[in-house]
């Protein structure tokens, strides 16, 4: 995940967003629940903003990728870690060249 999006999702999950950082195995279920709740709330706000915007999307202007779609891999990883009782750690990576 890239910087700003990753930090935003971590904060939505109840973490401070510090990099490097970690979630302990015992804290992961609550983080998942909070992240899903925050995403749902953000989705409702986004829908009302988009409904006021211009009409249909076309091939030249595809719809932007929202946080809900970007959060899917993180949520799946957190579910897997929770099932296995594993902590999740992250650090800043090097950008691809």
C-alpha positions as CSV (number, residue, x, y, z in Angstrom):
1,X,0.0,0.0,0.0
2,X,1.1,3.5,-0.7
3,X,1.8,6.1,2.1
4,X,-1.2,8.4,2.3
5,X,-3.8,5.7,1.7
6,X,-2.1,3.3,4.1
7,X,-1.9,5.8,6.9
8,X,-5.5,6.9,6.3
9,X,-6.7,3.3,6.6
10,X,-4.6,2.6,9.7
11,X,-6.1,5.7,11.4
12,X,-9.6,4.5,10.4
13,X,-8.8,1.3,12.1
14,X,-8.0,3.1,15.3
15,X,-4.2,3.2,15.0
16,X,-2.1,6.3,15.3
17,X,-0.8,5.9,11.7
18,X,2.8,5.9,12.8
19,X,5.3,4.2,10.4
20,X,6.8,1.9,11.4
21,X,4.1,0.4,13.5
22,X,2.2,-2.7,14.5
23,X,-1.1,-4.2,15.6
24,X,-1.0,-6.9,18.2
25,X,-3.0,-10.0,17.5
26,X,-5.4,-9.3,20.3
27,X,-6.2,-5.8,18.9
28,X,-6.9,-6.9,15.3
29,X,-10.6,-7.9,15.6
30,X,-11.4,-4.5,17.1
31,X,-9.3,-2.8,14.4
32,X,-11.2,-4.6,11.6
33,X,-14.6,-3.7,13.1
34,X,-13.6,0.0,13.5
35,X,-12.2,0.1,9.9
36,X,-15.3,-1.4,8.5
37,X,-17.5,1.1,10.4
38,X,-15.4,4.0,9.3
39,X,-15.4,2.9,5.7
40,X,-19.2,2.6,5.8
41,X,-19.5,6.1,7.2
42,X,-17.1,7.4,4.6
43,X,-19.0,5.6,1.9
44,X,-22.3,7.4,2.8
45,X,-20.5,10.7,2.7
46,X,-18.9,9.9,-0.6
47,X,-22.2,8.9,-2.2
48,X,-23.9,12.2,-1.3
49,X,-20.9,14.1,-2.8
50,X,-20.9,12.0,-6.0
51,X,-24.6,12.3,-6.5
52,X,-24.2,16.1,-6.7
53,X,-21.4,15.8,-9.3
54,X,-21.5,15.5,-13.1
55,X,-23.3,12.6,-14.9
56,X,-22.1,9.3,-16.2
57,X,-18.5,8.0,-16.3
58,X,-16.9,7.2,-19.6
59,X,-13.8,5.4,-20.8
60,X,-11.8,8.5,-20.8
61,X,-12.8,9.4,-17.2
62,X,-13.1,6.2,-15.2
63,X,-14.4,6.5,-11.6
64,X,-11.7,6.9,-9.0
65,X,-10.7,4.0,-6.9
66,X,-12.2,4.6,-3.4
67,X,-10.9,3.7,0.0
68,X,-13.3,0.8,0.2
69,X,-11.6,-0.9,-2.7
70,X,-8.2,0.0,-1.5
71,X,-8.9,-1.4,2.0
72,X,-9.9,-4.9,0.7
73,X,-6.3,-6.4,0.8
74,X,-5.7,-4.9,4.2
75,X,-8.9,-6.3,5.6
76,X,-8.1,-9.7,4.2
77,X,-4.6,-9.6,5.7
78,X,-6.0,-8.6,9.1
79,X,-8.6,-11.4,9.0
80,X,-5.9,-13.9,8.2
81,X,-3.6,-12.6,11.0
82,X,-6.5,-12.7,13.5
83,X,-7.3,-16.3,12.5
84,X,-3.7,-17.3,13.0
85,X,-3.2,-15.2,16.1
86,X,-0.4,-13.2,14.5
87,X,0.7,-9.6,15.0
88,X,0.8,-7.3,11.9
89,X,3.8,-5.0,11.5
90,X,4.6,-2.4,8.8
91,X,7.3,-0.1,7.8
92,X,8.1,2.4,5.1
93,X,9.1,0.7,1.9
94,X,11.2,1.9,-1.1
95,X,9.1,3.1,-4.1
96,X,9.3,0.9,-7.2
97,X,11.7,2.2,-9.8
